[in-house]
Amino acid sequence: MSLRVGLAGYGLAGRYFHAPLLKGCGFELVAVLTSNPERVAHVNSDYPNAIVVSNMRELLAHDLDLVIVASINSVHLEQAVAALHAGVPTVVDKPLGRNLTETLAILKASDETGVPVTAFYNRLFDSDSLTIKRVIRDNEIGKVFRIDSRFERYRPDLAAQSWREQSSAEEGGGLLLDLQSHLVSTALDWFGPAELVSASVRNIRGASDDDVVLVLRHESGVDSYLSASAIAGAPGPRIRMLGDNGALVIGELDPQEALLRAGKVPHEGKWDVSTKSEARIIRGDVVSDLQVADGNYARFYELVAGAIAGKNNWPVSKPEIIAVATIIDKARELNFRE
């Protein structure tokens, strides 16, 4: 029997990430919360059997096994707490809260109700992320001491319809909360606990923060240089990881996001096309090909289904969520002091 899901929000995250991944893993999308007429039409076209509702009370009235909060960041706290108090396990699109205070409030509601919650850090299941973990495990470039991890783009003009670009940090906008959440969560997953030692959070285009560089020092001895920018005229490679026996270089993200945006859906939790990044190991003038893992965001929801059934842990733990939120908050604090 399929797990019944209610989805709050049907913008980029809801329509192009959560809904198709849920479908591809055999979940039943029962109800979608949106009041935007265009998005109502999208739901009716994409999932004609799903019921469109206008508030959380109506969403939660549909005997759900799981709620996905994919709304704007400013309502994550309200919607997640409502779902948890209704007794429904919940996935919240990253970031869980706009700051550590909101994050802890959601986790407290989970603890008090005994209802699980997790954050959608899908980039843990990118091809590059899975490949990096294997390269580290198998010592393919020796002892890793530094990584440059980037989400850099060149978009000199603000997107008029993008709340992430137009909203202030207090409202939940900007790249520190958006793409840096991915960069921080993956760096912690790869190299373990870390301290934030430097933060540059800048507003270049006149709206939300759009050029953000963080430096983490991991207890394992690795330094992570994390760059998220919408105004990088010459974007760097997605990954450059340095070890004492070579470097791993990955130029671009794997194609999963492009596939999802094009309307493709994984089948029974698996893609039927290649979802590999292009990666090389470089040792000076010597360039070697590398076995690359297939990315698979659907694995996140396979783990969610398993967690609901009591078969495995939730894909992102509460300590991992707190660690990311703590670093994001400290980045604002360091930047403010500077």
Buried (B, 14 or more C-beta within 10 A) or exposed (E): EEBBBBBBBBBBBBBBBBBBBBBBBBBBBBBBBBEEEEBBEBBEEBBEEBBBBEEBEBBBEBEBBBBBBBBBBBBBBBBBBBBBEBEBBBBBBBBBBBBBEBBBBBBEBBEEBEBBBBBBBBBBBBBBBBBBBEBBEEEBBEEBEBBBBBBBBEBEEBEEEBBBBBBEBEBBBBBBBBBBBBBBBBBBBBBEEBEBEBBBBBBEBEBBBBBBBBBBBBEBEBBBBBBBBBBBEEBBBBBBBBBEEBBBBBBEBBBBBEBBEEEBBBEEBBBEEEBBBBBBBBEEEEEEEBEBBBBBBBBBBBBBBBBBEEEEEBBBEBEBBBBBBBBBBBBBEBBEEE
